[in-house]
Amino acid sequence: MTAEGPWLPSPALSLPAGERRLRLLSFNIQVGLRTRGYGDYLSQAWKHALPSRGRRRTLDQMAELLSDYDFVALQEADAGSVRSGFVDQVRYLAQRAGFPYHGVTVTRDLRPVAQHCMGYLSRLPAARSSEYLLPSRIPGRRALKLELGPEAAGLTLLLAHLSLGRGDQHRQLDFLGGLVPDSTPTVLLGDLNCDAERLRAHPGLGRSGLLLPEQSPLTFPSWRPARGIDHILVTPQVRLHRIEALSHAISDHLPLSAEIVLSLPG
């Protein structure tokens, strides 16, 4: 499949030997539902509990977009239930987009109606992976930690989908900051449900070394983006070459893409 827009080969990024570029994407896929306005949240509410036409077609369009990336973090997917037609959406996207590796963590198991989950698609294997329950008044928020091998400079990837409440978010960001290993290239990506100013002011993130770009792209709502609540943060060992929201209004969030550069071990 051909690349679009920001992912056309960039002559401005010429890497010397010993460096590697990775294309990352974070995407809240809203269980494969299209939302074109706030009214759809009411008129399509039944689709969060029952199967509906068009969901598979939307997933196929998502897979075409995802196929141009090296690693994709997915939020608000379904792991196989009535509403998704018993389709594990992360596995389905991995197969359709040609990713050899994928993983899923179920965040709220409401079978048979729903299996809320988040997950990832990867072209690189993880040497180690861990799953964590995030602190929250209402259980169900989780984080994934993946440690890649030397072909990706030992990169650590933290994936999360945070709560809506400010108190829960503060505790969850503290927890995520504590997962960042010392002197190791690390990227945190996901739907963090808060603006960049809150993240920059959070002391736990500051201590971890995770940094935001100077300008955080607006990702929500997809039909008229007014807030940047999806984020990709990096530690100083990771060079962030480019970050932007893609103009693909397939979900109620725009996909957030980034291009990073890593120094490989000599």
Phi, psi and omega in degrees: 000145183278151176281155180237156169047244188292348184259013169296144182310132185254109179295343181287341182252092178251115187265134174285169176300144180091005175233152180225139177258137175232140177257123184244152178217137171241133188210119169274110190266359176047051179044036176076023180256140173272137177229122184251000180179166183299330179298333180294334178299325179277311186290336181252013183302326181297336182289347176278356179233342184231152177294154182213152177292150174092345183295318179296321179296320177295319177298322178296321177294322176297317181300322179297320178292315186292336188297345182269008186245161178270328181212136181229128172260129183243135174239158179055052172256174177237136184269008178119104183198185180303311188296331180264008185068029181059036176258125170285104191292328178293313177299318180300313180295322177300316181292316182292326183266358174078034177268129181284340183232142174205162178209155184221141166233126179281127183263324174217119183262102180245033180300145012272355187287314187209149170230087179297137180205166167229164183190192182212158171236138185214146173265354179241141179284152175267129176291325177214148175220145181221151179238138184229142172271120181280146177296132183195145177295325176251111185301150174137347177274133183227168175226150174243140176236121180241134177245114181276170184271189183296337178293345175238029176059028180066028183302134172259131179244126176250126182243135182206155171225107190274164178291171178273330183287140184296321180296314177299316179302318181299314180293322180292321177294322174302314181297314181296320177300325179288347178273352183283119180286149180296137172055032180237133177301127186221143176231131172253127180217144178156184175273102184265357172058024176211160184280166184299325182299320178296319181292318180295330183273354185282121185294325180295320177293320179300317179294329182286340183091359179288130185236146174265153171295161181302321178239126180263123182298150177276131186234348187220139350283158188297329183281341176203077189301124180232346182226145173257096181245354172260135190220154170228116181246148182226153173274167184299341180283354181248128177266117179272109183277324185198143175214137179194155173274133180273141184276056177244093183276066180269324179249193173271354170248146169279146175292141178251120183247152178213152175237122182242158177235134181240143173271119182280150178297140183284000000 
